[in-house]
C-alpha cells in the first residue's frame, strides 16, 4: 500500500481505537493489526503527530510498578474521524474510477 495513503488510514484507525476506550501503544498495535499492519516505529510518530494536532492527550498509569503511557481521544480527534467518514464517498468514487479504467483496458 502507498505509504501516504497508509499513513492517513492509520491515523484514523488509531483515533477509532481510542474512540472506543483509552489505550496504550502495545494494545493499539494489537487492535489495529487485525485490520492493517503497523509497527512500533510507525505507531509512535503517528501518536506524537496526533497529540501535537490536539487530537489526543496522554496520561500515565502505574502498571506492575512501572508507568504506562495511555492515550485518550479529544474532540479534534473525533472531528477528524467524522471528516474521514464524510470524505469516504469521494474516496470510493476515485476507487471506482480506477477500477473501471482497468476493466476497460
Rosetta blueprint (number, residue, H / E / L):
1 X L
2 X L
3 X H
4 X H
5 X H
6 X H
7 X H
8 X H
9 X H
10 X H
11 X H
12 X H
13 X H
14 X H
15 X H
16 X H
17 X H
18 X H
19 X H
20 X H
21 X L
22 X L
23 X E
24 X E
25 X H
26 X H
27 X H
28 X H
29 X H
30 X H
31 X H
32 X H
33 X H
34 X L
35 X L
36 X L
37 X L
38 X L
39 X L
40 X H
41 X H
42 X H
43 X H
44 X H
45 X H
46 X H
47 X H
48 X H
49 X H
50 X H
51 X H
52 X H
53 X L
54 X L
55 X L
56 X E
57 X E
58 X E
59 X E
60 X E
61 X E
62 X E
63 X E
64 X L
65 X L
66 X E
67 X E
68 X E
69 X E
70 X E
71 X E
72 X E
73 X E
74 X L
75 X H
76 X H
77 X H
78 X H
79 X H
80 X H
81 X H
82 X H
83 X H
84 X H
85 X H
86 X H
87 X H
88 X H
89 X H
90 X H
91 X H
92 X H
93 X H
94 X H
95 X H
96 X H
97 X H
98 X H
99 X H
100 X H
101 X H
102 X H
103 X H
104 X H
105 X L
